Amino acid sequence: MRTDTTAPLTFAAIDFETADREPDTACTVAAVRVVGTRIVKRVRYLIRPPRRNFVFSYIHDITWADVADSPSFHELWPSLSKELEGVDFLAAHSASFDQSVLIACCDRARIRPPRHQFRCTVVLARSVWSIYPTTLRDVCRRLGITLQHHDPLSDAEACARIVIASAKCAGCSWQKTAFRRVPSVARGRAMGLADLFKQFGSMIVADAMKVRPGTTIDKSDPARAAAQPNWFVHQK
């Protein structure tokens, strides 16, 4: 993470799709990098999961045949990690899902997971606009964001645009110094972008290191509670 507090915020919105209900079976990932309020890069990769079993092909239209010759997560990591370098946080919709997939895939590949904070756009959408239900499709419909759901690149870009829109709605500055207090439409009080995320959208990777396949999410955590009850049934 950079220490230049005058620079605009940089974040990456990330979206995984999995082959089955186990979080170590990522079969594709997309990342959209944002500097300030401008999207500067989009990437999408296919991933060969550790097992051939595909349960969710009917959702994301990816089969073993599509990924058999793709890199494993371990082989892909040098490329993917470069896309995440230098960002201030990672954003995801139902961040518990994507965060746990990232951790599980890193764990299986014996890679130390990145320690970026995660921002959950489900929590942001509920807190800033009171959008319920808060699936990605519902939020995008409300905000007028184009979405091809379960295409990871479309999902990641939609997530990025939700973060940008939420900050604008809350009247927050995108300068890091400037987590200065400005009027907030959403909360009726002075709030900076840091406050917005701290209260409504933060998930800390360090805290989620304990999340492993088969682990029940702690529903007392407001960010994790944004996840669906069965967080590997692709209800994003």
LINHURA-V783104 format. One record per residue. SS is DSSP state (2 for helix, 1 for strand, 0 for the rest). OMEGA is omega in radians with two decimals (NA if undefined). BURIAL is 1 if it has 24 or more other C-alpha atoms within 12 Angstrom, else 0. Layout:
# LINHURA-V783104
SS,OMEGA,BURIAL
SS,OMEGA,BURIAL
This chain:
# LINHURA-V783104
0,-3.10,0
0,3.13,0
0,3.14,0
0,-3.05,0
0,3.10,0
0,-3.09,0
0,3.08,0
1,3.07,1
0,3.06,1
1,3.07,1
1,3.06,1
1,3.00,1
1,-3.03,1
1,3.12,1
1,3.05,1
1,2.86,1
1,-3.12,1
1,3.13,1
0,-3.14,1
0,-3.03,1
0,3.11,1
0,-3.04,1
0,3.13,1
0,-3.08,1
0,3.08,1
1,3.12,1
1,3.03,1
1,3.10,1
1,3.05,1
1,3.08,1
1,3.10,1
1,-3.07,1
1,-3.09,1
1,3.02,1
1,-3.02,1
0,3.06,1
0,-3.07,1
1,3.04,0
1,-3.06,1
1,-3.13,0
1,3.06,0
1,3.08,1
1,3.08,1
1,3.14,1
1,2.89,1
1,-3.10,1
0,3.04,1
0,-3.12,1
0,-3.07,1
0,-3.14,1
0,-3.08,0
0,-3.05,0
0,3.09,0
0,-3.14,1
0,-2.99,1
0,3.10,1
2,-3.13,1
2,3.12,0
2,-3.04,0
2,3.04,1
0,3.08,0
0,3.13,1
0,3.10,1
2,-3.13,1
2,-3.13,0
2,-3.00,0
2,-3.04,1
0,-3.12,0
0,3.14,0
0,3.11,0
0,2.96,1
0,3.11,1
2,3.13,1
2,3.14,1
2,-3.11,0
2,-2.96,1
2,3.13,1
2,3.12,0
2,-3.11,0
2,-3.09,1
2,3.10,1
2,-3.14,0
2,-3.10,1
2,-3.10,1
0,3.00,0
0,3.14,1
0,3.13,1
0,3.07,1
1,3.01,1
1,3.13,1
1,3.08,1
1,3.10,1
0,-2.88,1
0,-2.97,1
2,3.10,1
2,-3.12,1
2,-3.05,1
2,3.13,1
2,-3.13,1
2,3.04,1
2,3.12,1
2,-3.12,1
2,-3.11,1
2,3.13,1
2,3.07,1
2,-3.14,1
2,-3.13,1
2,-3.12,1
2,-3.11,0
0,3.09,0
0,3.08,0
0,-3.12,0
0,3.05,1
0,-3.05,1
0,3.08,1
0,2.94,1
1,3.03,1
1,3.03,1
1,-3.07,1
1,-3.09,1
2,2.98,1
2,-3.13,1
2,3.12,1
2,-3.09,1
2,3.12,1
2,-3.04,1
2,-3.07,1
2,-3.06,1
2,-3.08,1
0,-3.14,0
0,3.05,0
0,-0.19,0
0,-2.96,0
0,3.00,1
0,3.13,1
2,3.13,1
2,-3.14,1
2,-3.12,1
2,-3.14,1
2,3.10,1
2,-3.13,0
2,-3.07,0
2,3.13,1
0,3.14,0
0,3.12,1
0,-3.09,1
0,2.91,1
0,-2.90,0
0,-3.13,1
0,2.76,1
0,-2.97,1
2,3.14,1
2,3.08,1
2,3.13,1
2,-3.12,1
2,3.13,1
2,3.09,1
2,3.11,1
2,3.11,1
2,-3.11,1
2,3.05,1
2,3.12,1
2,-3.13,1
2,-3.12,1
2,-3.12,1
2,3.12,1
2,3.12,1
2,-3.12,1
2,-3.12,1
0,3.10,1
0,-3.04,1
0,3.07,1
0,3.10,1
0,3.01,1
1,-3.11,0
0,-3.10,1
0,-2.86,0
0,2.92,0
0,-3.09,1
0,-3.01,0
0,3.14,0
1,-3.08,1
1,3.12,0
0,3.09,1
0,-2.99,0
0,-2.98,1
0,3.10,1
0,3.10,0
0,-3.14,0
1,-3.09,0
1,3.02,1
0,-3.13,1
2,3.12,1
2,3.13,1
2,-3.12,1
2,-3.11,1
2,-3.13,1
2,-3.08,1
2,-2.94,0
2,-2.97,1
0,-2.99,1
1,2.86,1
1,-3.08,1
1,-3.11,1
2,-3.13,1
2,3.14,0
2,-3.06,0
2,3.10,1
0,-3.12,1
0,-3.10,0
0,3.14,1
0,3.12,1
0,3.13,1
0,-3.14,0
0,3.09,0
0,3.13,0
0,3.09,1
0,-3.07,0
0,3.09,0
0,3.09,0
0,-3.04,0
0,3.12,1
0,3.13,1
2,3.14,1
2,3.10,1
2,3.14,1
0,3.07,1
0,-3.11,1
0,3.04,0
0,-2.92,0
0,3.01,1
0,3.05,1
0,3.02,0
0,3.12,1
0,-2.97,1
0,NA,1
